[in-house]
Amino acid sequence: MTPSRPPTAVIAEDEPVLARTLTRLLEQVWPELQVLGVADDGLRATELALESLPDVMFLDIKMPGRTGIEVAEVVADDWPDERAEPLFVFITAYDNFAVPAFERAAVDYLLKPATAERLQQSVERLKSRLADRAASPQAGDMAALMQRMQSIASPEGDERERVKVIRAGVGNTVRMIPVAEVVCFEATEKYVNVVTPTGEALVRMSLRELMARIASNDFIQVHRSVMVNSTAIVSATRDENGHYSLSVRGLQRPLKVSRAFGHLFRPM
């Protein structure tokens, strides 16, 4: 955002009454803010954000199509390099546990129903960030957010047994795959593709659930849907647009690194 133009925002909320209430409250506490649009599902929110390139996004967590977290991940991946990422504010009626994790972060977290007083606090925080932030994208903001969300979803002290061997399906066969042999995990709509140098197999769970179960700290996230074994990474190549792709031992194709995680591979 530059001083010569007013700040802009997109709202994503699938409950019309709450969307209107948030819009009205924002008009009261931040009159100079221009709301560029209101989306009632995650897919439309993503489209609207990438079309209008707002400074701030107010995202409901639970929406049809994509969750607010998923919207933020996709937007961060596809955001143009020459623009600073939007600041994400998440709004939900459910998860009090996550609030302390976001209170000290650049990304704010509001509980429904948002009050004028609490929204004013968020607006002051956003104004400060927008005033201080450079015009270029801040590397790693989205990566840090996703890491915090993973720690919230799988807090320390989880009593579930950690596995060293994954049972994954290949047709009618179940392969027993040592975690140490996995090159990468790739999330699809309903499964996780477990990739090894000798082939691929499917696990019927989410990527987040799987990563919470495996007994290894070697895997790093390089895309919203990809975790790669860091010990298998041979090199990272940067193209003319500043995007990285990885050469991974045992994998014949390159792995794309999303913009949110590109800073992990910049020279020291």
Order of alpha helices (4+ residues) and beta strands (2+ residues): beta-alpha-beta-alpha-beta-alpha-beta-alpha-beta-alpha-alpha-beta-beta-beta-beta-beta-alpha-beta-beta-beta-beta-beta
